[in-house]
Amino acid sequence: MLIRKSGSLASTIASSEITPQHTFDSFKQDRRRFLTGAAALGTAAIAASQLPAIFHPQQVLAASAPQYTVPDPQTPFSKASTYNNFYEFGTDKSEPAKNAHTLHTRPWTVQVDGLVKKPLTLDVDSIQRYRPLETRVYRHRCVEAWSMVIPWEGYSLSEFINFCQPLPSAKYVQFLSLADKKQMPELPGGYDWPYSEGLRLDEAMNPLALLTFGMYGNTLPNQNGAPIRVILPWKYGFKSAKSIVKFHFTDKQPHTLWNEIAPSEYGFYSNVNPTVDHPRWSQAHERRIDSSTFPHSIATLPFNGYADQVASLYNGMDLRKNY
């Protein structure tokens, strides 16, 4: 894992708009800084180009020199942004990059509700500015047995959860994605939209869980889950919800789209486990997509190589039953 901590975003945002570092320890008194309405954002940030989203200009995110890294070669941006799952823009892996230009990422508001001290509606720019961003290069494993290595920009999801102030009774957090037929004309039928995913709260609080706003040093392309998503590198990729519009805190295991469509294929936990095969293929190996002309096969690691950081979350659990 590569972690690269940035300074403030002062180079791109007026200092009057940046939450001072010292307010983190007293965020209860400063919550109003993050409660701006969608109307205040206007429409200036909406991309005017009708080209596929990969060609949209991207905002460069502040970052400093790397502190940690992995030996795995990174997947080129051109592959990571054109071969991915985002069913709201088409079920073929090449379709999101072609179709996601219809997604308007500003204005964008995010709801926080359920078992929290106070329900909130936040604008995405305020959420992004809440903490200095880091760059983390994570191994990313898809349940379909292919993988990538991608540098993501964001901060620990736990920081945002602490800001949301879940009640002691909250045991899970659910992520709900945008589902808008006007912006997603390729939205397929037969699915229980909006896309939903979820975690136990202790999983969401693990430092590896990343609230994500960018990749490769730039803001997220539409097809990769703009403007806000989560990255959970020890789980199969479908757990990492994209284009999030709501965080819902609950005391019960939440509804998740793929688990309810096909529970024998997509478990709620979906931890990367080479010993638990998908009903239609082996999970013991994966096709690593990097700068090579063709993907090459490598052995899949338990928890995608992050066992030291997350295995303790599942002590005493039968990981073949709780797949």
C-alpha positions as CSV (number, residue, x, y, z in Angstrom):
1,M,0.0,0.0,0.0
2,L,1.3,3.4,-0.9
3,I,0.1,6.3,1.2
4,R,0.9,9.8,0.2
5,K,-0.4,12.6,2.4
6,S,-1.1,16.0,1.0
7,G,-1.1,19.4,2.6
8,S,-4.2,21.5,2.5
9,L,-6.0,22.3,-0.7
10,A,-5.1,25.9,-0.4
11,S,-3.6,25.9,-3.9
12,T,-7.0,25.4,-5.5
13,I,-9.4,26.6,-2.9
14,A,-9.7,30.0,-1.2
15,S,-8.3,30.0,2.3
16,S,-11.6,31.3,3.7
17,E,-13.3,28.1,2.5
18,I,-10.9,25.6,4.1
19,T,-11.7,24.2,7.5
20,P,-8.7,24.8,9.8
21,Q,-6.9,21.7,11.0
22,H,-7.6,22.5,14.7
23,T,-11.3,22.2,14.2
24,F,-11.1,18.4,13.7
25,D,-10.9,18.0,17.4
26,S,-14.0,20.1,17.9
27,F,-16.0,19.3,14.8
28,K,-19.3,19.2,16.7
29,Q,-19.1,23.0,16.9
30,D,-18.1,23.4,13.2
31,R,-20.6,21.1,11.5
32,R,-22.4,24.0,9.9
33,R,-19.3,24.5,7.7
34,F,-20.3,21.4,5.8
35,L,-24.0,22.1,5.5
36,T,-24.1,24.1,2.2
37,G,-27.1,23.5,-0.1
38,A,-27.0,22.4,-3.6
39,A,-28.2,25.7,-4.9
40,A,-25.0,27.4,-3.6
41,L,-23.0,25.3,-5.9
42,G,-24.6,26.5,-9.1
43,T,-23.9,24.7,-12.4
44,A,-20.4,26.0,-13.2
45,A,-18.8,22.6,-12.3
46,I,-21.0,20.6,-14.6
47,A,-18.9,19.4,-17.6
48,A,-20.1,20.9,-20.8
49,S,-18.4,18.5,-23.1
50,Q,-20.3,15.6,-24.5
51,L,-17.2,13.5,-25.2
52,P,-16.8,10.3,-23.1
53,A,-15.9,11.1,-19.5
54,I,-12.3,9.8,-19.9
55,F,-11.6,13.0,-22.0
56,H,-13.1,15.4,-19.6
57,P,-10.6,17.8,-18.0
58,Q,-9.7,16.6,-14.5
59,Q,-8.9,18.7,-11.5
60,V,-5.4,18.0,-10.2
61,L,-5.6,17.0,-6.5
62,A,-2.9,18.2,-4.1
63,A,-0.4,15.4,-3.1
64,S,3.1,15.1,-1.8
65,A,5.9,12.5,-2.3
66,P,5.0,8.9,-1.6
67,Q,5.8,7.4,1.8
68,Y,4.8,3.7,1.3
69,T,4.4,1.5,-1.8
70,V,3.8,-2.0,-3.0
71,P,6.0,-3.9,-5.5
72,D,3.1,-4.5,-7.9
73,P,3.3,-2.4,-11.1
74,Q,0.4,0.1,-11.4
75,T,-2.3,-0.4,-14.0
76,P,-2.1,2.3,-16.6
77,F,-4.8,5.0,-16.3
78,S,-6.0,4.2,-19.8
79,K,-6.9,0.7,-18.8
80,A,-8.3,1.5,-15.3
81,S,-10.6,4.1,-16.7
82,T,-11.9,2.0,-19.7
83,Y,-12.3,-1.5,-18.3
84,N,-14.6,-1.4,-15.3
85,N,-18.0,-2.3,-13.9
86,F,-20.6,0.4,-13.5
87,Y,-23.9,-1.2,-14.6
88,E,-25.8,2.1,-14.4
89,F,-23.9,3.1,-17.6
90,G,-23.9,-0.3,-19.3
91,T,-23.2,-3.9,-18.4
92,D,-20.2,-4.4,-20.7
93,K,-16.9,-3.3,-19.2
94,S,-16.2,-0.9,-22.0
95,E,-19.5,0.9,-21.8
96,P,-19.1,3.1,-18.7
97,A,-16.3,5.1,-20.3
98,K,-18.4,5.6,-23.4
99,N,-21.7,6.5,-21.6
100,A,-20.8,8.1,-18.3
101,H,-20.4,11.6,-19.8
102,T,-24.1,12.1,-19.1
103,L,-23.4,12.1,-15.3
104,H,-23.5,15.6,-13.8
105,T,-21.3,15.6,-10.7
106,R,-22.0,19.2,-9.7
107,P,-24.2,20.1,-7.9
108,W,-24.0,17.0,-5.8
109,T,-25.4,16.5,-2.3
110,V,-25.0,13.6,0.1
111,Q,-27.5,12.6,2.7
112,V,-26.5,11.1,6.1
113,D,-29.4,9.5,7.9
114,G,-30.6,6.6,10.1
115,L,-29.0,6.1,13.5
116,V,-27.1,9.3,13.7
117,K,-27.2,12.1,16.2
118,K,-28.5,14.5,13.6
119,P,-29.4,13.8,9.9
120,L,-27.4,15.9,7.5
121,T,-27.3,17.0,3.9
122,L,-23.8,17.8,2.7
123,D,-22.3,19.1,-0.5
124,V,-19.6,16.9,-1.9
125,D,-17.0,19.7,-2.0
126,S,-17.4,20.2,1.7
127,I,-16.9,16.5,2.4
128,Q,-13.8,16.5,0.2
129,R,-12.3,19.5,2.0
130,Y,-13.0,18.1,5.4
131,R,-9.6,16.3,5.7
132,P,-6.4,16.6,3.7
133,L,-6.3,14.0,1.0
134,E,-3.9,11.1,0.8
135,T,-2.9,9.0,-2.3
136,R,-3.0,5.3,-1.7
137,V,-2.0,2.7,-4.2
138,Y,-4.2,-0.4,-3.6
139,R,-4.6,-3.8,-5.1
140,H,-8.1,-3.9,-6.5
141,R,-9.7,-7.4,-7.0
142,C,-12.9,-8.0,-9.0
143,V,-15.1,-11.0,-8.2
144,E,-14.8,-11.9,-11.9
145,A,-11.1,-12.9,-11.2
146,W,-9.3,-9.9,-12.7
147,S,-7.4,-7.3,-10.8
148,M,-5.7,-3.9,-11.0
149,V,-3.3,-1.7,-9.0
150,I,-4.6,1.8,-8.8
151,P,-3.6,5.0,-7.0
152,W,-6.6,6.5,-5.3
153,E,-7.0,9.9,-3.6
154,G,-9.1,10.3,-0.5
155,Y,-9.0,10.0,3.3
156,S,-10.0,7.3,5.7
157,L,-13.7,6.6,5.8
158,S,-13.5,6.5,9.6
159,E,-12.8,10.2,9.6
160,F,-16.1,10.9,7.9
161,I,-18.0,8.4,10.0
162,N,-16.8,10.2,13.1
163,F,-18.1,13.4,11.7
164,C,-21.5,11.8,11.1
165,Q,-21.8,10.9,14.8
166,P,-23.5,7.5,14.5
167,L,-25.4,6.5,17.6
168,P,-24.1,3.6,19.8
169,S,-26.9,1.5,18.4
170,A,-25.6,1.8,14.9
171,K,-23.9,-1.5,13.8
172,Y,-23.8,-1.1,10.0
173,V,-23.4,1.6,7.4
174,Q,-25.2,1.4,4.0
175,F,-24.1,3.2,0.9
176,L,-26.7,4.2,-1.7
177,S,-25.7,5.3,-5.2
178,L,-27.3,7.6,-7.7
179,A,-30.0,6.1,-9.9
180,D,-31.3,8.7,-12.3
181,K,-32.7,7.6,-15.7
182,K,-32.2,11.1,-17.1
183,Q,-28.4,10.9,-16.3
184,M,-28.2,7.2,-16.8
185,P,-30.1,6.4,-20.0
186,E,-28.4,3.0,-20.1
187,L,-29.8,2.0,-16.6
188,P,-30.7,-1.6,-17.2
189,G,-34.0,-3.1,-16.0
190,G,-34.2,-6.1,-13.7
191,Y,-32.2,-4.7,-10.9
192,D,-33.4,-3.2,-7.6
193,W,-32.0,0.3,-8.1
194,P,-30.5,2.3,-6.5
195,Y,-27.3,0.4,-6.1
196,S,-26.7,-0.3,-2.5
197,E,-23.8,-1.8,-0.5
198,G,-22.9,-1.9,3.1
199,L,-20.4,-2.8,5.8
200,R,-20.3,-3.6,9.5
201,L,-19.4,-0.4,11.2
202,D,-16.1,-1.9,12.6
203,E,-15.2,-2.8,9.0
204,A,-16.0,0.7,7.8
205,M,-13.8,2.1,10.6
206,N,-10.7,0.1,9.5
207,P,-8.0,2.5,8.3
208,L,-7.8,0.8,4.9
209,A,-11.4,1.8,4.0
210,L,-11.0,4.9,1.9
211,L,-13.5,7.7,1.2
212,T,-12.4,8.4,-2.4
213,F,-12.5,11.5,-4.6
214,G,-9.8,10.9,-7.2
215,M,-7.4,8.5,-8.9
216,Y,-4.0,9.0,-10.5
217,G,-3.6,12.4,-9.0
218,N,-6.8,13.8,-10.6
219,T,-10.5,13.9,-9.7
220,L,-12.5,10.7,-10.3
221,P,-13.6,10.2,-13.9
222,N,-17.4,9.7,-14.1
223,Q,-17.0,6.0,-15.1
224,N,-14.9,5.3,-12.0
225,G,-17.6,6.5,-9.5
226,A,-17.4,10.3,-9.5
227,P,-17.7,12.4,-7.5
228,I,-17.5,10.3,-4.3
229,R,-17.1,6.6,-3.7
230,V,-15.5,4.2,-1.3
231,I,-12.6,1.8,-1.8
232,L,-12.3,-1.4,0.2
233,P,-9.2,-3.1,-1.0
234,W,-9.6,-6.4,0.9
235,K,-13.0,-7.1,-0.6
236,Y,-14.2,-7.8,-4.1
237,G,-14.7,-4.7,-6.1
238,F,-18.5,-4.6,-6.1
239,K,-18.5,-3.8,-2.4
240,S,-16.8,-0.4,-3.2
241,A,-19.9,1.7,-4.0
242,K,-19.7,4.4,-6.6
243,S,-21.4,7.8,-7.0
244,I,-22.7,7.8,-3.5
245,V,-25.7,10.0,-2.6
246,K,-26.5,8.6,0.9
247,F,-24.9,7.1,4.0
248,H,-27.5,5.3,6.1
249,F,-26.6,4.0,9.5
250,T,-28.6,1.1,10.9
251,D,-28.6,-1.6,13.6
252,K,-29.5,-4.4,11.1
253,Q,-27.5,-5.9,8.2
254,P,-28.6,-3.7,5.3
255,H,-30.0,-4.6,1.9
256,T,-27.2,-4.9,-0.7
257,L,-28.0,-5.2,-4.4
258,W,-25.9,-8.1,-5.5
259,N,-26.3,-10.1,-2.3
260,E,-30.1,-10.1,-2.7
261,I,-30.0,-10.8,-6.4
262,A,-27.7,-13.8,-6.1
263,P,-26.8,-14.6,-2.5
264,S,-25.0,-17.8,-3.4
265,E,-22.6,-15.9,-5.6
266,Y,-22.2,-12.6,-3.8
267,G,-22.0,-12.8,0.0
268,F,-22.5,-9.8,2.2
269,Y,-18.9,-9.9,3.4
270,S,-17.3,-10.7,0.0
271,N,-13.8,-10.8,1.5
272,V,-11.2,-11.9,-1.1
273,N,-10.7,-15.6,-0.4
274,P,-8.8,-17.8,-2.8
275,T,-10.3,-21.0,-1.1
276,V,-13.9,-20.0,-1.7
277,D,-14.8,-20.4,-5.4
278,H,-17.5,-18.5,-7.1
279,P,-20.1,-21.0,-8.2
280,R,-19.0,-20.5,-11.9
281,W,-15.3,-20.1,-11.6
282,S,-12.2,-20.5,-9.3
283,Q,-11.0,-17.6,-7.2
284,A,-7.6,-19.1,-6.6
285,H,-6.0,-17.0,-9.4
286,E,-6.6,-13.7,-11.0
287,R,-5.8,-11.9,-14.2
288,R,-3.7,-8.9,-13.4
289,I,-4.2,-6.0,-15.7
290,D,-1.1,-3.8,-16.0
291,S,1.0,-2.4,-18.8
292,S,1.5,-5.8,-20.4
293,T,-0.3,-6.4,-23.7
294,F,-2.3,-9.2,-22.1
295,P,-3.3,-9.9,-18.5
296,H,-1.2,-12.5,-16.7
297,S,-2.3,-14.9,-14.1
298,I,-1.2,-14.6,-10.5
299,A,-2.2,-16.4,-7.3
300,T,-4.9,-14.6,-5.3
301,L,-3.9,-13.7,-1.8
302,P,-6.3,-14.0,1.3
303,F,-7.9,-10.6,1.9
304,N,-6.2,-9.5,-1.3
305,G,-2.9,-9.2,0.5
306,Y,-4.2,-7.1,3.4
307,A,-4.6,-9.9,6.0
308,D,-2.3,-8.2,8.5
309,Q,-4.6,-5.2,8.6
310,V,-8.0,-6.8,8.5
311,A,-8.0,-10.5,9.4
312,S,-8.7,-9.7,13.1
313,L,-12.1,-8.2,12.1
314,Y,-13.3,-11.7,11.4
315,N,-11.8,-13.7,14.3
316,G,-14.1,-16.6,15.1
317,M,-16.1,-16.4,11.9
318,D,-16.4,-19.2,9.4
319,L,-15.1,-17.4,6.3
320,R,-16.5,-20.2,4.0
321,K,-20.0,-19.6,5.4
322,N,-19.6,-15.9,5.8
323,Y,-18.2,-15.4,2.4
